[in-house]
Amino acid sequence: MTLDQRRRIEGLLFLAGFAACIPLANYFIGHVGTECIPNGPCLIPVAPGLTAPSGVLLVGLGLVLRDLVQRRLGLWWALAAIFAGCILSATFAPPALVLASTAAFLLSETTDLLVFTPLQRRGLVVAAVASSVVGLVVDSVVFLNLAFGSLQFLTGQVAGKALMVLIAIPALAWLRALDQRLGLQSA
């Protein structure tokens, strides 16, 4: 298998994971948690004394996966993934959350892309962490304001998404080292 074939296969796997995060996050927010608020989200603990809507874990993972799609397949694939993600978000979000879910997705992923693109030359880990942190804050503020008219869960949302980004750091470092060993360049 050539390096280009490997990059393409890995990119398509990252794309599939990214796409799967969207309906799963929308499902989790209404169905999975240690506590489900009537006419509100299902919550999970994300840190001592902090809870957040359960979809945050998948949103945090999705931000990192979008970066990896761009690294393996290129900017145009990343833009197409964001567009497709908006459609998936609108399709799978509960009717009351379609606008919030779609707007938060579009703005956070676009912001992530705008931060990741120039930073990726400085390194995968730095670029993915910085862009994901900016994206997760945008996602949290937009989603909570539009969905619930409140930033009550902002700290928990940010903590939950950041937790997923932190968990991804060893995998990102491993991927960066593997790329260097193989001589695999980003798309």
TIRO-2110 file (N, C-alpha, C; in Angstrom, 1 decimal):
// TIRO-2110
0.8, -1.2, 0.0, N, 1, A
0.0, 0.0, 0.0, CA, 1, A
0.9, 1.2, 0.0, C, 1, A
0.6, 2.2, -0.9, N, 2, A
1.4, 3.4, -0.9, CA, 2, A
1.0, 4.3, 0.2, C, 2, A
1.8, 5.4, 0.4, N, 3, A
1.5, 6.3, 1.5, CA, 3, A
0.2, 7.1, 1.1, C, 3, A
0.0, 7.4, -0.1, N, 4, A
-1.2, 8.1, -0.5, CA, 4, A
-2.4, 7.3, -0.3, C, 4, A
-2.4, 6.0, -0.6, N, 5, A
-3.5, 5.1, -0.3, CA, 5, A
-3.8, 5.0, 1.2, C, 5, A
-2.7, 4.9, 2.0, N, 6, A
-2.8, 4.8, 3.4, CA, 6, A
-3.5, 6.1, 3.9, C, 6, A
-3.0, 7.3, 3.5, N, 7, A
-3.6, 8.6, 3.9, CA, 7, A
-5.1, 8.6, 3.6, C, 7, A
-5.4, 8.2, 2.4, N, 8, A
-6.8, 8.3, 2.0, CA, 8, A
-7.7, 7.3, 2.8, C, 8, A
-7.2, 6.1, 3.0, N, 9, A
-8.0, 5.2, 3.8, CA, 9, A
-8.2, 5.7, 5.3, C, 9, A
-7.1, 6.2, 5.9, N, 10, A
-7.2, 6.7, 7.2, CA, 10, A
-8.1, 7.9, 7.2, C, 10, A
-8.0, 8.8, 6.2, N, 11, A
-8.9, 10.0, 6.1, CA, 11, A
-10.4, 9.6, 6.1, C, 11, A
-10.7, 8.6, 5.3, N, 12, A
-12.1, 8.1, 5.2, CA, 12, A
-12.6, 7.5, 6.5, C, 12, A
-11.7, 6.8, 7.2, N, 13, A
-12.1, 6.3, 8.5, CA, 13, A
-12.3, 7.4, 9.5, C, 13, A
-11.5, 8.4, 9.5, N, 14, A
-11.7, 9.6, 10.4, CA, 14, A
-13.0, 10.3, 10.0, C, 14, A
-13.3, 10.4, 8.7, N, 15, A
-14.5, 11.0, 8.2, CA, 15, A
-15.7, 10.2, 8.7, C, 15, A
-15.7, 8.9, 8.6, N, 16, A
-16.8, 8.1, 9.1, CA, 16, A
-17.0, 8.3, 10.6, C, 16, A
-15.9, 8.3, 11.4, N, 17, A
-16.0, 8.6, 12.8, CA, 17, A
-16.6, 9.9, 13.1, C, 17, A
-16.1, 10.9, 12.4, N, 18, A
-16.7, 12.3, 12.5, CA, 18, A
-18.2, 12.3, 12.2, C, 18, A
-18.6, 11.7, 11.1, N, 19, A
-20.0, 11.7, 10.8, CA, 19, A
-20.8, 10.9, 11.8, C, 19, A
-20.3, 9.9, 12.4, N, 20, A
-21.0, 9.1, 13.4, CA, 20, A
-21.2, 9.9, 14.7, C, 20, A
-20.3, 10.8, 15.0, N, 21, A
-20.4, 11.6, 16.2, CA, 21, A
-21.6, 12.5, 16.2, C, 21, A
-22.1, 12.9, 15.0, N, 22, A
-23.2, 13.9, 15.0, CA, 22, A
-24.5, 13.3, 15.4, C, 22, A
-25.0, 12.2, 14.8, N, 23, A
-26.2, 11.7, 15.2, CA, 23, A
-26.1, 11.1, 16.7, C, 23, A
-25.0, 10.6, 17.0, N, 24, A
-24.8, 10.0, 18.4, CA, 24, A
-24.9, 11.1, 19.4, C, 24, A
-24.3, 12.3, 19.2, N, 25, A
-24.4, 13.4, 20.1, CA, 25, A
-25.8, 13.9, 20.3, C, 25, A
-26.5, 13.9, 19.2, N, 26, A
-27.9, 14.4, 19.2, CA, 26, A
-28.8, 13.3, 20.0, C, 26, A
-28.5, 12.0, 19.8, N, 27, A
-29.2, 11.0, 20.5, CA, 27, A
-28.9, 11.1, 22.0, C, 27, A
-27.6, 11.2, 22.3, N, 28, A
-27.2, 11.2, 23.7, CA, 28, A
-27.9, 12.3, 24.5, C, 28, A
-27.9, 13.5, 23.9, N, 29, A
-28.4, 14.6, 24.7, CA, 29, A
-29.9, 14.4, 25.2, C, 29, A
-30.6, 13.6, 24.5, N, 30, A
-32.0, 13.4, 24.9, CA, 30, A
-32.3, 12.1, 25.5, C, 30, A
-31.3, 11.1, 25.5, N, 31, A
-31.6, 9.8, 26.0, CA, 31, A
-30.6, 9.1, 26.9, C, 31, A
-29.4, 9.7, 27.0, N, 32, A
-28.3, 9.0, 27.8, CA, 32, A
-27.8, 10.0, 28.9, C, 32, A
-27.9, 9.6, 30.1, N, 33, A
-27.3, 10.4, 31.2, CA, 33, A
-27.7, 9.8, 32.5, C, 33, A
-27.1, 10.4, 33.5, N, 34, A
-27.4, 10.0, 34.9, CA, 34, A
-28.6, 10.7, 35.4, C, 34, A
-29.0, 11.8, 34.8, N, 35, A
-30.2, 12.5, 35.1, CA, 35, A
-30.7, 13.2, 33.8, C, 35, A
-32.0, 13.0, 33.6, N, 36, A
-32.6, 13.7, 32.4, CA, 36, A
-33.6, 14.7, 32.9, C, 36, A
-33.4, 16.0, 32.5, N, 37, A
-34.3, 17.1, 32.9, CA, 37, A
-35.5, 17.1, 32.0, C, 37, A
-36.7, 17.1, 32.6, N, 38, A
-37.9, 17.2, 31.7, CA, 38, A
-37.8, 18.4, 30.8, C, 38, A
-38.1, 18.2, 29.5, N, 39, A
-38.0, 19.2, 28.5, CA, 39, A
-36.6, 19.8, 28.4, C, 39, A
-35.6, 19.1, 28.8, N, 40, A
-34.2, 19.5, 28.8, CA, 40, A
-33.3, 18.4, 28.5, C, 40, A
-32.0, 18.6, 28.7, N, 41, A
-31.0, 17.6, 28.3, CA, 41, A
-30.9, 16.5, 29.4, C, 41, A
-30.3, 15.4, 28.9, N, 42, A
-29.8, 14.4, 29.9, CA, 42, A
-28.4, 14.8, 30.2, C, 42, A
-28.1, 14.7, 31.5, N, 43, A
-26.8, 15.1, 32.0, CA, 43, A
-25.9, 14.0, 32.4, C, 43, A
-24.6, 14.3, 32.4, N, 44, A
-23.6, 13.3, 32.9, CA, 44, A
-22.6, 14.1, 33.7, C, 44, A
-22.0, 13.5, 34.7, N, 45, A
-20.9, 14.2, 35.4, CA, 45, A
-19.6, 14.2, 34.5, C, 45, A
-19.0, 15.4, 34.5, N, 46, A
-17.8, 15.5, 33.6, CA, 46, A
-16.6, 15.9, 34.5, C, 46, A
-16.8, 16.3, 35.7, N, 47, A
-15.8, 16.6, 36.7, CA, 47, A
-16.5, 16.7, 38.0, C, 47, A
-15.7, 16.6, 39.1, N, 48, A
-16.3, 16.7, 40.4, CA, 48, A
-17.2, 18.0, 40.6, C, 48, A
-18.5, 17.7, 40.8, N, 49, A
-19.4, 18.8, 41.0, CA, 49, A
-19.9, 19.5, 39.7, C, 49, A
-19.5, 18.9, 38.5, N, 50, A
-19.9, 19.5, 37.2, CA, 50, A
-20.7, 18.5, 36.4, C, 50, A
-21.8, 18.9, 35.9, N, 51, A
-22.5, 18.1, 34.9, CA, 51, A
-22.7, 18.8, 33.6, C, 51, A
-22.9, 18.1, 32.6, N, 52, A
-23.1, 18.7, 31.2, CA, 52, A
-24.1, 17.8, 30.4, C, 52, A
-24.7, 18.3, 29.4, N, 53, A
-25.5, 17.5, 28.5, CA, 53, A
-24.6, 16.4, 27.9, C, 53, A
-25.1, 15.2, 27.9, N, 54, A
-24.2, 14.0, 27.5, CA, 54, A
-23.6, 14.1, 26.1, C, 54, A
-24.2, 14.8, 25.2, N, 55, A
-23.7, 14.9, 23.9, CA, 55, A
-22.3, 15.6, 23.8, C, 55, A
-21.9, 16.2, 24.9, N, 56, A
-20.6, 16.9, 24.9, CA, 56, A
-19.4, 16.0, 24.6, C, 56, A
-19.4, 14.8, 25.0, N, 57, A
-18.3, 13.9, 24.8, CA, 57, A
-18.1, 13.7, 23.3, C, 57, A
-19.2, 13.5, 22.6, N, 58, A
-19.1, 13.2, 21.2, CA, 58, A
-18.8, 14.5, 20.4, C, 58, A
-19.2, 15.6, 20.9, N, 59, A
-18.9, 16.9, 20.2, CA, 59, A
-17.4, 17.1, 20.3, C, 59, A
-16.8, 16.9, 21.5, N, 60, A
-15.4, 17.1, 21.7, CA, 60, A
-14.6, 16.2, 20.8, C, 60, A
-15.0, 14.9, 20.7, N, 61, A
-14.3, 14.0, 19.8, CA, 61, A
-14.5, 14.4, 18.3, C, 61, A
-15.7, 14.8, 18.0, N, 62, A
-15.9, 15.3, 16.6, CA, 62, A
-15.0, 16.4, 16.1, C, 62, A
-14.7, 17.3, 17.0, N, 63, A
-13.8, 18.4, 16.7, CA, 63, A
-12.4, 17.9, 16.3, C, 63, A
-11.9, 17.0, 17.1, N, 64, A
-10.6, 16.4, 16.8, CA, 64, A
-10.6, 15.6, 15.5, C, 64, A
-11.7, 14.8, 15.3, N, 65, A
-11.8, 14.0, 14.1, CA, 65, A
-11.9, 14.9, 12.9, C, 65, A
-12.5, 16.0, 12.9, N, 66, A
-12.6, 16.9, 11.8, CA, 66, A
-11.2, 17.4, 11.4, C, 66, A
-10.4, 17.7, 12.4, N, 67, A
-9.0, 18.1, 12.2, CA, 67, A
-8.3, 17.0, 11.5, C, 67, A
-8.5, 15.7, 11.9, N, 68, A
-7.8, 14.6, 11.3, CA, 68, A
-8.3, 14.4, 9.8, C, 68, A
-9.5, 14.6, 9.6, N, 69, A
-10.0, 14.5, 8.2, CA, 69, A
-9.3, 15.5, 7.3, C, 69, A
-9.1, 16.7, 7.8, N, 70, A
-8.4, 17.8, 7.1, CA, 70, A
-6.9, 17.4, 6.9, C, 70, A
-6.3, 16.8, 7.9, N, 71, A
-4.9, 16.4, 7.8, CA, 71, A
-4.7, 15.3, 6.8, C, 71, A
-5.6, 14.4, 6.7, N, 72, A
-5.5, 13.2, 5.8, CA, 72, A
-6.0, 13.5, 4.4, C, 72, A
-7.1, 14.2, 4.3, N, 73, A
-7.8, 14.3, 3.0, CA, 73, A
-7.7, 15.8, 2.4, C, 73, A
-7.4, 16.8, 3.3, N, 74, A
-7.3, 18.1, 2.8, CA, 74, A
-8.4, 19.0, 3.1, C, 74, A
-8.2, 20.3, 2.9, N, 75, A
-9.1, 21.4, 3.2, CA, 75, A
-10.5, 21.2, 2.6, C, 75, A
-10.6, 20.8, 1.3, N, 76, A
-11.9, 20.7, 0.6, CA, 76, A
-12.7, 19.6, 1.2, C, 76, A
-12.1, 18.5, 1.6, N, 77, A
-12.8, 17.4, 2.3, CA, 77, A
-13.3, 17.9, 3.6, C, 77, A
-12.5, 18.6, 4.3, N, 78, A
-12.9, 19.2, 5.6, CA, 78, A
-14.1, 20.1, 5.5, C, 78, A
-14.1, 20.9, 4.5, N, 79, A
-15.2, 21.8, 4.2, CA, 79, A
-16.5, 21.0, 3.9, C, 79, A
-16.3, 20.0, 3.0, N, 80, A
-17.4, 19.1, 2.7, CA, 80, A
-18.0, 18.4, 3.9, C, 80, A
-17.1, 18.0, 4.8, N, 81, A
-17.5, 17.3, 6.0, CA, 81, A
-18.3, 18.2, 6.9, C, 81, A
-17.9, 19.5, 7.0, N, 82, A
-18.7, 20.4, 7.8, CA, 82, A
-20.1, 20.6, 7.1, C, 82, A
-20.1, 20.8, 5.8, N, 83, A
-21.4, 20.9, 5.2, CA, 83, A
-22.3, 19.7, 5.4, C, 83, A
-21.8, 18.5, 5.2, N, 84, A
-22.5, 17.3, 5.4, CA, 84, A
-22.9, 17.1, 6.9, C, 84, A
-22.0, 17.6, 7.8, N, 85, A
-22.3, 17.5, 9.2, CA, 85, A
-23.5, 18.4, 9.6, C, 85, A
-23.6, 19.5, 8.9, N, 86, A
-24.8, 20.4, 9.1, CA, 86, A
-26.1, 19.7, 8.8, C, 86, A
-26.0, 19.0, 7.6, N, 87, A
-27.2, 18.3, 7.2, CA, 87, A
-27.5, 17.2, 8.2, C, 87, A
-26.5, 16.4, 8.6, N, 88, A
-26.7, 15.4, 9.6, CA, 88, A
-27.2, 15.9, 10.9, C, 88, A
-26.7, 17.0, 11.3, N, 89, A
-27.1, 17.7, 12.6, CA, 89, A
-28.6, 18.1, 12.5, C, 89, A
-29.0, 18.7, 11.4, N, 90, A
-30.4, 19.1, 11.2, CA, 90, A
-31.3, 17.9, 11.1, C, 90, A
-30.8, 16.8, 10.5, N, 91, A
-31.6, 15.6, 10.3, CA, 91, A
-31.8, 14.8, 11.6, C, 91, A
-30.8, 14.7, 12.5, N, 92, A
-30.9, 13.9, 13.7, CA, 92, A
-31.2, 14.6, 14.9, C, 92, A
-31.2, 15.9, 14.9, N, 93, A
-31.5, 16.7, 16.2, CA, 93, A
-33.0, 16.6, 16.4, C, 93, A
-33.4, 16.6, 17.7, N, 94, A
-34.8, 16.6, 18.0, CA, 94, A
-35.4, 17.9, 17.4, C, 94, A
-36.6, 18.0, 17.0, N, 95, A
-37.2, 19.2, 16.3, CA, 95, A
-36.9, 20.5, 17.1, C, 95, A
-37.0, 20.4, 18.4, N, 96, A
-36.8, 21.6, 19.2, CA, 96, A
-35.3, 22.1, 19.2, C, 96, A
-34.4, 21.2, 18.8, N, 97, A
-33.0, 21.5, 18.9, CA, 97, A
-32.3, 21.7, 17.5, C, 97, A
-33.1, 21.6, 16.4, N, 98, A
-32.5, 21.6, 15.1, CA, 98, A
-31.7, 22.9, 14.9, C, 98, A
-32.3, 24.0, 15.1, N, 99, A
-31.6, 25.3, 14.9, CA, 99, A
-30.3, 25.4, 15.8, C, 99, A
-30.5, 25.1, 17.1, N, 100, A
-29.3, 25.2, 18.0, CA, 100, A
-28.2, 24.2, 17.6, C, 100, A
-28.6, 23.0, 17.3, N, 101, A
-27.6, 22.0, 16.9, CA, 101, A
-26.9, 22.3, 15.6, C, 101, A
-27.7, 22.7, 14.6, N, 102, A
-27.1, 23.0, 13.3, CA, 102, A
-26.2, 24.3, 13.4, C, 102, A
-26.7, 25.3, 14.0, N, 103, A
-25.9, 26.6, 14.1, CA, 103, A
-24.7, 26.4, 14.9, C, 103, A
-24.8, 25.7, 16.0, N, 104, A
-23.6, 25.4, 16.8, CA, 104, A
-22.6, 24.6, 16.1, C, 104, A
-23.1, 23.6, 15.4, N, 105, A
-22.2, 22.7, 14.6, CA, 105, A
-21.4, 23.5, 13.5, C, 105, A
-22.2, 24.3, 12.7, N, 106, A
-21.6, 25.1, 11.7, CA, 106, A
-20.6, 26.1, 12.2, C, 106, A
-20.9, 26.8, 13.2, N, 107, A
-20.0, 27.9, 13.7, CA, 107, A
-18.8, 27.3, 14.4, C, 107, A
-19.0, 26.2, 15.2, N, 108, A
-17.8, 25.7, 15.9, CA, 108, A
-16.9, 24.9, 15.0, C, 108, A
-17.4, 24.2, 14.0, N, 109, A
-16.5, 23.4, 13.1, CA, 109, A
-15.8, 24.4, 12.2, C, 109, A
-16.5, 25.5, 11.7, N, 110, A
-15.8, 26.4, 10.9, CA, 110, A
-14.7, 27.2, 11.6, C, 110, A
-15.0, 27.5, 12.9, N, 111, A
-14.0, 28.2, 13.7, CA, 111, A
-12.8, 27.3, 13.9, C, 111, A
-13.1, 26.0, 14.2, N, 112, A
-12.1, 25.0, 14.4, CA, 112, A
-11.2, 25.0, 13.1, C, 112, A
-11.8, 24.9, 12.0, N, 113, A
-11.1, 24.8, 10.7, CA, 113, A
-10.2, 26.1, 10.5, C, 113, A
-10.7, 27.2, 10.8, N, 114, A
-10.0, 28.5, 10.7, CA, 114, A
-8.8, 28.6, 11.6, C, 114, A
-8.9, 28.0, 12.8, N, 115, A
-7.7, 28.0, 13.7, CA, 115, A
-6.8, 26.9, 13.3, C, 115, A
-7.3, 25.7, 13.0, N, 116, A
-6.4, 24.5, 12.7, CA, 116, A
-5.6, 24.7, 11.5, C, 116, A
-6.2, 25.3, 10.4, N, 117, A
-5.5, 25.4, 9.1, CA, 117, A
-4.1, 26.1, 9.2, C, 117, A
-4.0, 27.3, 9.8, N, 118, A
-2.7, 27.9, 9.9, CA, 118, A
-1.8, 27.3, 10.9, C, 118, A
-2.3, 26.7, 12.0, N, 119, A
-1.5, 26.2, 13.0, CA, 119, A
-1.0, 24.8, 12.7, C, 119, A
-1.6, 24.1, 11.8, N, 120, A
-1.1, 22.7, 11.5, CA, 120, A
0.4, 22.6, 11.1, C, 120, A
0.9, 23.7, 10.6, N, 121, A
2.3, 23.7, 10.2, CA, 121, A
3.2, 23.7, 11.4, C, 121, A
2.7, 24.1, 12.6, N, 122, A
3.4, 24.1, 13.8, CA, 122, A
3.4, 22.8, 14.5, C, 122, A
2.5, 21.9, 14.0, N, 123, A
2.4, 20.6, 14.6, CA, 123, A
1.0, 20.1, 14.8, C, 123, A
0.7, 18.9, 14.7, N, 124, A
-0.6, 18.3, 14.8, CA, 124, A
-1.2, 18.5, 16.2, C, 124, A
-0.5, 18.2, 17.2, N, 125, A
-1.0, 18.2, 18.5, CA, 125, A
-1.4, 19.6, 18.9, C, 125, A
-0.5, 20.6, 18.7, N, 126, A
-0.8, 22.0, 19.0, CA, 126, A
-2.0, 22.5, 18.2, C, 126, A
-2.0, 22.2, 17.0, N, 127, A
-3.1, 22.7, 16.1, CA, 127, A
-4.4, 22.1, 16.5, C, 127, A
-4.5, 20.8, 16.7, N, 128, A
-5.7, 20.1, 17.1, CA, 128, A
-6.2, 20.5, 18.4, C, 128, A
-5.4, 20.7, 19.4, N, 129, A
-5.8, 21.1, 20.7, CA, 129, A
-6.3, 22.5, 20.7, C, 129, A
-5.5, 23.4, 20.1, N, 130, A
-5.9, 24.8, 20.1, CA, 130, A
-7.2, 25.0, 19.3, C, 130, A
-7.3, 24.4, 18.2, N, 131, A
-8.5, 24.6, 17.4, CA, 131, A
-9.7, 24.0, 18.0, C, 131, A
-9.5, 22.8, 18.7, N, 132, A
-10.7, 22.2, 19.3, CA, 132, A
-11.1, 23.0, 20.5, C, 132, A
-10.2, 23.6, 21.3, N, 133, A
-10.6, 24.4, 22.4, CA, 133, A
-11.4, 25.6, 22.0, C, 133, A
-11.0, 26.2, 20.9, N, 134, A
-11.7, 27.4, 20.4, CA, 134, A
-13.1, 26.9, 19.9, C, 134, A
-13.1, 25.8, 19.2, N, 135, A
-14.4, 25.3, 18.6, CA, 135, A
-15.3, 24.8, 19.7, C, 135, A
-14.8, 24.2, 20.8, N, 136, A
-15.7, 23.7, 21.8, CA, 136, A
-16.4, 24.9, 22.6, C, 136, A
-15.6, 26.0, 22.8, N, 137, A
-16.2, 27.1, 23.4, CA, 137, A
-17.3, 27.7, 22.6, C, 137, A
-17.0, 27.9, 21.3, N, 138, A
-18.1, 28.4, 20.4, CA, 138, A
-19.3, 27.5, 20.4, C, 138, A
-19.1, 26.2, 20.2, N, 139, A
-20.2, 25.3, 20.2, CA, 139, A
-21.0, 25.4, 21.5, C, 139, A
-20.4, 25.4, 22.6, N, 140, A
-21.1, 25.5, 23.9, CA, 140, A
-21.9, 26.7, 24.0, C, 140, A
-21.4, 27.9, 23.7, N, 141, A
-22.1, 29.1, 23.9, CA, 141, A
-23.3, 29.2, 22.9, C, 141, A
-23.0, 28.9, 21.7, N, 142, A
-24.1, 29.0, 20.7, CA, 142, A
-25.2, 27.9, 21.0, C, 142, A
-24.8, 26.7, 21.2, N, 143, A
-25.8, 25.7, 21.5, CA, 143, A
-26.7, 26.0, 22.7, C, 143, A
-26.0, 26.3, 23.8, N, 144, A
-26.8, 26.5, 25.1, CA, 144, A
-27.7, 27.7, 24.9, C, 144, A
-27.2, 28.8, 24.3, N, 145, A
-28.1, 30.0, 24.1, CA, 145, A
-29.3, 29.7, 23.3, C, 145, A
-29.1, 29.0, 22.1, N, 146, A
-30.2, 28.8, 21.2, CA, 146, A
-31.1, 27.6, 21.7, C, 146, A
-30.5, 26.6, 22.3, N, 147, A
-31.3, 25.5, 22.7, CA, 147, A
-32.1, 25.7, 24.0, C, 147, A
-31.5, 26.4, 25.0, N, 148, A
-32.1, 26.5, 26.3, CA, 148, A
-32.2, 27.9, 26.8, C, 148, A
-31.6, 28.9, 26.0, N, 149, A
-31.7, 30.3, 26.5, CA, 149, A
-30.9, 30.6, 27.7, C, 149, A
-29.9, 29.7, 28.0, N, 150, A
-29.2, 29.9, 29.3, CA, 150, A
-27.8, 29.3, 29.1, C, 150, A
-26.9, 29.9, 29.8, N, 151, A
-25.5, 29.3, 29.8, CA, 151, A
-25.3, 28.6, 31.1, C, 151, A
-26.3, 28.1, 31.7, N, 152, A
-26.3, 27.4, 33.0, CA, 152, A
-25.3, 26.2, 33.0, C, 152, A
-25.2, 25.5, 31.9, N, 153, A
-24.3, 24.3, 31.8, CA, 153, A
-23.0, 24.6, 31.0, C, 153, A
-22.7, 25.9, 30.9, N, 154, A
-21.5, 26.3, 30.1, CA, 154, A
-20.2, 25.6, 30.7, C, 154, A
-20.0, 25.8, 31.9, N, 155, A
-18.7, 25.2, 32.5, CA, 155, A
-18.7, 23.7, 32.3, C, 155, A
-19.7, 23.0, 32.5, N, 156, A
-19.8, 21.6, 32.3, CA, 156, A
-19.6, 21.2, 30.9, C, 156, A
-20.2, 22.0, 30.0, N, 157, A
-20.1, 21.7, 28.6, CA, 157, A
-18.6, 21.8, 28.1, C, 157, A
-18.0, 22.9, 28.5, N, 158, A
-16.6, 23.2, 28.2, CA, 158, A
-15.7, 22.1, 28.8, C, 158, A
-15.9, 21.7, 30.0, N, 159, A
-15.1, 20.7, 30.7, CA, 159, A
-15.3, 19.4, 30.0, C, 159, A
-16.5, 19.0, 29.7, N, 160, A
-16.8, 17.7, 29.1, CA, 160, A
-16.1, 17.6, 27.7, C, 160, A
-16.2, 18.6, 26.9, N, 161, A
-15.6, 18.6, 25.6, CA, 161, A
-14.1, 18.6, 25.7, C, 161, A
-13.6, 19.4, 26.6, N, 162, A
-12.2, 19.5, 26.8, CA, 162, A
-11.6, 18.2, 27.3, C, 162, A
-12.4, 17.5, 28.1, N, 163, A
-11.9, 16.2, 28.5, CA, 163, A
-11.7, 15.2, 27.3, C, 163, A
-12.6, 15.3, 26.4, N, 164, A
-12.4, 14.4, 25.2, CA, 164, A
-11.2, 14.8, 24.4, C, 164, A
-10.9, 16.1, 24.3, N, 165, A
-9.7, 16.6, 23.6, CA, 165, A
-8.5, 16.2, 24.3, C, 165, A
-8.5, 16.3, 25.6, N, 166, A
-7.3, 15.8, 26.4, CA, 166, A
-7.1, 14.3, 26.2, C, 166, A
-8.2, 13.5, 26.2, N, 167, A
-8.0, 12.1, 26.0, CA, 167, A
-7.4, 11.8, 24.7, C, 167, A
-7.7, 12.6, 23.7, N, 168, A
-7.2, 12.4, 22.3, CA, 168, A
-5.7, 12.8, 22.2, C, 168, A
-5.2, 13.5, 23.1, N, 169, A
-3.8, 14.0, 22.9, CA, 169, A
-2.8, 12.8, 22.7, C, 169, A
-2.8, 11.8, 23.5, N, 170, A
-1.9, 10.7, 23.3, CA, 170, A
-2.0, 10.0, 21.9, C, 170, A
-3.3, 9.9, 21.4, N, 171, A
-3.5, 9.3, 20.1, CA, 171, A
-3.0, 10.3, 19.0, C, 171, A
-3.1, 11.6, 19.2, N, 172, A
-2.6, 12.6, 18.3, CA, 172, A
-1.1, 12.5, 18.2, C, 172, A
-0.5, 12.4, 19.4, N, 173, A
1.0, 12.4, 19.5, CA, 173, A
1.5, 11.1, 18.8, C, 173, A
0.8, 10.0, 19.0, N, 174, A
1.2, 8.7, 18.4, CA, 174, A
1.1, 8.8, 16.9, C, 174, A
0.0, 9.4, 16.4, N, 175, A
-0.2, 9.6, 14.9, CA, 175, A
0.8, 10.5, 14.3, C, 175, A
1.2, 11.6, 15.0, N, 176, A
2.2, 12.5, 14.6, CA, 176, A
3.6, 11.7, 14.4, C, 176, A
3.9, 10.9, 15.5, N, 177, A
5.1, 10.2, 15.4, CA, 177, A
5.1, 9.1, 14.3, C, 177, A
4.0, 8.5, 14.1, N, 178, A
3.9, 7.5, 13.0, CA, 178, A
4.0, 8.2, 11.7, C, 178, A
3.4, 9.3, 11.5, N, 179, A
3.5, 10.1, 10.3, CA, 179, A
5.0, 10.4, 10.0, C, 179, A
5.7, 10.8, 11.0, N, 180, A
7.1, 11.2, 10.8, CA, 180, A
7.9, 10.0, 10.5, C, 180, A
7.7, 8.9, 11.2, N, 181, A
8.4, 7.6, 10.9, CA, 181, A
8.2, 7.1, 9.5, C, 181, A
7.0, 7.2, 9.0, N, 182, A
6.6, 6.8, 7.7, CA, 182, A
6.9, 7.8, 6.6, C, 182, A
7.2, 9.0, 7.0, N, 183, A
7.4, 10.1, 6.0, CA, 183, A
6.0, 10.6, 5.4, C, 183, A
4.9, 10.4, 6.1, N, 184, A
3.6, 10.7, 5.6, CA, 184, A
3.3, 12.2, 5.8, C, 184, A
3.1, 12.9, 4.8, N, 185, A
2.8, 14.3, 4.9, CA, 185, A
1.3, 14.5, 4.9, C, 185, A
0.9, 15.7, 5.6, N, 186, A
-0.6, 16.0, 5.6, CA, 186, A
-1.0, 16.4, 4.2, C, 186, A
-2.3, 16.2, 3.9, N, 187, A
-2.9, 16.5, 2.6, CA, 187, A
-2.9, 18.0, 2.3, C, 187, A
END
